[in-house]
Amino acid sequence: MNTRENQLIEAIKKEGFRGELFALEDNCTQILFEDQLLSYVKEGENKGYYLRMIDKEGRMGQISFTLIDDFKELIDNCILSASFQKRTPVEFESSSTRTDEGYLDPSFEAVSGRELIGLGNDLINNIKKVNPDIKGPVYIEKNIYNISLITTENAVRSFRKGRINMEIEGKLSKEGDLIQFNRFYSHGRELPDIKAIAQSIERDHASCKNIVNLPSGKYTVILDPEVFEDISRPVEALFNGRSIEKKTSALWDKAGSQIFDSRISIVDDPACPFLENSVPFDDEGVPSTRLDLVKKGIMGDILLDKESSSLLGTKNNGRGFKRRALLGGRTYNAVPQPSVTNLFLKGGDLDREQIFSHSDRAVYIKSLMGTILGHHISGYVSGNVWMGFLVENGSIKGRIKDVVFSINILDALKNNIAGLGRDVYLTKYVSSPFILLKDIQLTSK
């Protein structure tokens, strides 16, 4: 925190209030390719603040802003917002300093915009070799974040981290049929392996040449590890401490109960320094600890921020984060909410061949579309099969179209598990094996 920020905290103290100032600085490079050509390069630095104050009646006010200018105006506006609230159970962090340096690799900071452009061109050239008609945006973003927090109770928190995001929406349109080869990459130390990404697109391209009809019915379903990100949305909603405290989560009274098949174990681990959601502490300054959400099918820890842990009368585990609604990602101007960090579904005992040859006839789902919306707090995840294949006797026979996948994970992960892959694969902030489900209803449109 700089001098001006500390002066604001001192001004709050003089007025007799308690306060917390969160700051997020983002040094960002954005690169976009459209129709296989470089479209733009943008570089910039943004900084924003989120101020929380507790008035003399114990109510919390909150405001966001980008400039620390008039102290009195900021304090008055924050206290005014408190007058519309109930008393808060939240207490700000006190009397400690923590600065973490292990979340930003020094060599990563030196990666230039020119190098990122080279990655994009290399990817596009490799995709052209697969099929020159595969076109669509390629978006690359590098972020260096500086996150800090100070309170009137003399707490100081800060850390720096970086990440590179790469998003590919390779579109192939032919005779009224649209195939989309989506790829997403995020890491804070390793640059994307362009050759491996292009090879995965080449494999999917070869599998898409033949289209097969899939009647509605119940099937053995193979979920690609990337699909675990879609399943993680209801996991996050179900284990949300605020939802559990309000008894709106379907798991509000299931602590210690068998909620999933005994082969299911899910860990939330913030301590991997270079993954997308790795942090030493949350956006309320609380150390983020490793959580066993599910252990051998039994419900364990839940996601807690300051408010939910206070109302539930339990120890906070540092899951209060400011995230952009729906899209996710860091922001400064949001209320902290219980959220996951890095989710890991532990692997099983089946190799890939055993997964694909488990059933004479199965459906392999590579990606879904539309799962961002849904009644996640009840466990439902539903979406169109964006890329999926019919598998017979262990071999892919062709691509399926116009199929809807819909499950309640509380049912499917308890009663329909047929096996888990031995190997796990990392995608952004989730890590998962192949998931084999039995008797899943698929609906053709």
N, C-alpha and C positions, 0 to 999 in steps of 0.2 A: 504494500500500500504506500502511496506517495504522501507528501506533506499535506496536501489539500484534503485528502481522504481522512487522515488522522485528525485534522482540524475540525472536520464535520462531526466526527465521533466525540471530540471534546466539547463541541457546541451542544450536542445532545445531552451530554453529562451535565453541563451547566444549567440546562433547562430542567433537570431533575428526572429525565426519562431514561429508560433502558433502550438500547438500540443495537442493530446488527447491520453491517454494510457488506454486501457481497459484490464482487467485481469480476467481470469476465472480459478479457482482452483476447481478440482473435486476429492474428496476422494470417491473412488468407491469400492464396493464389488459386484462381479458378480458370480452367481451360475447357473449351467446348469445341468439339469437332462435329460438323453436320454434313451429311452426304459425302463423307470421306474426306472432307476438307476442314482445315482449321478455321473456326468461326470467330472466336475471340479469346483474348487473354486478359484477365483482370487481376490486379493486385491491390490490396488495401488492408488497412488496419482499423478495426472497430473495437470500441470499448463501451460497456454499459454497466449500470449499477442497479442493484435492487436493495432498497432500504426497508427494514422492518423495525418498528418501534412499538413499545408497550406503554400506553398512557397510565395515568395515576389511578385509573379504575381497573387496570389489568386487561384492557382490550388492546388487540394488536392492529396497527395500521401498516399498510404496505404500499410502496410506490416504486416505479422504475423510472430511470432517466439516463441520459448520456453525458451530461455536463454537471459538474459540481460548481455551482455559481453562487446563488443566494442561499446561505445556510438557513436563514429564517423561513424563507418560502418553502424549502424542502421539508423542514421540520413541521411547519404549520400544516402543509398538505398531508403529510404522513399521519399526524395526529388527528386531522379532520377525518381521514378514512377510518381511523380506529373508532370514531364515535358511532359508526354504523354496525359495529361488531359486538359479539358476546365476549365475555372474559376468556382469555386464552390459557391453556395449560402449559404452553411452551415457555421454556427458560433458555436464554441464550448461553452459548459456551462461555466459559470463564477461565481466567488466570492460567493460560498455557500458550506456548508457541510451538508450532509445527511447520517445518518447511521440508518438502520432499523433492529430491532431485532425480529420482530413479525412473521417472516416467517420460523422459525426453532423451533420446539418443543424440549425442552431439553431432554425429555424422548426418543424421536425418535433417537437422536444421539447415545444413548446407546444401541440400538438394535444390537445384535451381529450377526456375520456370522453363528454361531451355531443355533441361533433362526431362521434365514432365511432358513437354511437347514431343520429344523424341520417343517416349514411351507410347504416346498416343499414335504417332505415325507408324511405329513398329507394329502396334496391334492392328491398325487398319490394313497395313500391307499384308499381314499374315491372314487376316480375314478374307481379303481379296483372293488369296490363293485358294481358299476353300470354295468361295463363290463370289465373283465380283458384283453380283446383284444384291448381296447382303449389305444393306445400308441402314443408317440410323445414327442417333447421337451417341457420342462417346464423351463422357464428362469426367474430368479429373480435378480433384480439389486437394490442396495441401493446407493444413491448418496447424499453426503453432498457438496453443492456448496458454494463457496465464490466468490462473484462477486464484483468487484471494478472498479472505474474509476477516473482518475485525469486529469486535464487539465493545460495548461500553464496559463490559466486565473483564477487559484486558486479555481476551483471547485473540490470537493471531494465527491464521492458517494460510498457507500458500503452496502451490505446486505448478509445474509447467508440464505440458505434454503435447505431443504432436500426432498427426495421423495423415495418411494419404488415402483418399477415397477414389475409387474408379468404378464408374457405372457404364455399362454397355447395353444398349437396346438395339441389337442387330435385327433388322426387319427384312424378311424376304416375302414379297408379295407375288403370287403367280396364280392366274386364272381364278381370281376371287378368293384365294386362300392366303391367309396371312400367318406366317410363322415368325415367332420372335425369339431370338437367342439372347436372353437376358443374363448378364453376369454382374456380380457386385463384389467388390474387394475393399477391405479396409484394414490398415495396420499402421503401427506407429514406429516401425523400424525397418521392416522388409518391404522392398519395392515389389510390385506385382510381377509374377512370372508370366510374361507375355506369351511365350511359347506354349506353356501349359494351358493358358486360357484359350488360345487359338486351337489347340488340339482338342479341347473339350467341345468347342463349337463344331469342329470338324466331325467328331463322333455323333453329335446330335443331328447334324446336317445329313449324315449318311442314314441315320435311323428314321428321318422324316420323309424319305422319298416315297414310301408306301403308306397310304391312308387306309385304315380299317374301321369298319363300323363297330360300335360297341353298344349293344342293347342295354337298357336299364336293368339293373339286377344287383345281386350281391356277389362280390368278388374278393379274392385275396388281393391285397393292395401292398405294394412296396413303396414306401415313402423315401425319397432321396434325402440325404442329410440336410440339404438346403431348406426343405419344407419344415424343419423343426423351428425355424424363425416364425412361421405362421402359427405353429402350435404354441409358441412361447407367449403369444399375446393373451390367450385365456389363462395361461399359467400366471403371468404377471397380474392379471385382474383378480384371479381367485385368491392369490396369496397376498394381496394388498391389505396392509394392516388397517387402513381406514375402512375398507369394505368389510373386513372381519369385525371391527369394532361396531360398525353400524348394522351388522348382521345381514348385509345385502349380498355377501359372497356365499356361494353354495357350500363353501368349506368353513363357515364361521364357527361351527361346533364340532369340527372333525379332527382337532389336534390329537395326535397320537393314534389316529385310526388308520386302517388299511384303506387307502383311497385309490391306489393303482396296483397293477400286477407287481408281484414281488421282484420282478426283473427290472423295474423302473427305479432309478436313482437319479435325482436332479440336484445339481450343486450350483449355487450362485457365488462366483469367486471374483472379487474386485482386484486381487493382488497380482494378476498377470500384467506386467508393466506396460506392454505395448499393444494391447487389444483395444478395441473401440471404446469400451466403457470402463476401462481400468482406472481406478482412483485410489488414493490413500484415505480420503475422507469424502463425505457427501457434501452437498451444497448448503448444509447447515453446520458444517465444521465437525461432524461426528465421525470418528474413525469407522471405516467400512470393513466389516469382518466377513469371513467366509461363512456361507449359510448352507446347511443341508435342508433344502426345501422338502425333498422326498428321499427317504432312505429305505431301499428294498420295499417300495410301495407304501410306506408309512409316512403320513404327513408329519413334518418336523417344524423347521423355522418358518417365520413369515417375514414379509418386507415391512420394515418399520421406519417411520420418520419421527420427528419429535412429538408431533401432535398425537399420532396413533399410539406410540409407546407410552405416553403419559396417560391417555385415556384408558389404555388396557392395563396400566400398572406394571409394565414389564420393561426390561432393559432395551434401550435403543440399539439397533445394529447398523445404523448409518446408511439408510436407503432413501433419504429425502433428496430428490433431485429435481432440478429445473429442466424440463424437457419440452420441446415443441410438441404441441398437440398433434396427434395422428402420425406425423412424419418422424418424430423422434429427433435426436440430435440436441446439442447443447444450445442453451439460450440463457440470457440473464433476466428477462422480463416475464417470469412465470412463478407461480406459487410452488414451493417444494411439494412433491407428492411421492409416496412410496413407489419405487421403481427397481427393476433388476439392473445388475451390472453385466457380467459375462455368464451366460447360462451354459452348463455342461450336462448333457445327458450321457450317462456312462454306457459303455459298450457291452455287448453280450458275448455269445460264443459261436456265432455263425460267420463263416467267411462269405465273400460276395457271391461265389458260385452257389453256395447252399441257400442264400437268400433268394436268388433268382430261379433256382430249380426246386424250391420248396413245394410249389404247386404246379400242376400241369398247365394251368391257365391263370394268369395274374395280370394286374394293371400296375405299371410302374409310373408313379407321378413324380415328375422332375421339378415342376414349378406350378404355383397356383396364382390366381389373380382375384383380387377383391376381398381378401381375408382381413384387410385392415379395418373393415366395418363388420359389426356383428355383436351379438349379445355375449361378449367374452366373460362377463362376470358370472354367467351360468355354465361356462365351459364350452360354449359352441364356437366352432370355427368352420367357416363355409366359404367356398369360392369356386370359380371356374377353373378347370384343369387347363392351365396355360400351355404346358407341354407335358404330354403323357403318352405312354406306349403300351400296346398289348404285348404280353410276354407269354410264349407257349413253349413248354419244355425247356425253359432256361434261356431261350433266344427271343430277341425283340422281333416281332412280326410286322409292326407298323405303328404309325402315329394315330392316336385317337383325337377326335374333335368334338366340340360342343357337349362336354360332359361336366356335370356339377358334382363336386366332392363336398360332403357335409358330415361332420361328426361332432359328438360331444366328448371331449377328451376324458371327462370323468367316467364315461362308459367305455370308450374305445381303449383307453390305456389301462383299464382294469379287466375288461372281459374279452377284448379282441386281439391281444398281443399274441402273435405266433412266433416271434423271435426278434432278436436285435443283432445287428452286425458287430463283428469283433472290432473292426477299425472305426475310428471316429474322425470326422472331418470338420475343420473350422471354417465358418462363414461369418465374417464380421464379428459379432459378439456372441454367437452361439456355436456350440460344438456338439455334434451328434453322429451316431452311426446310422446305417440304414435301419428303418423300422418296418417290420413285417406285421401286417394286420390281417385278420381273417374275417370273413362275413361282413364286409363293408358295403353299404348300399351306395351305388353310383347311379346318377340319373342322367340320361341322355336327353338333350333338348330337341 
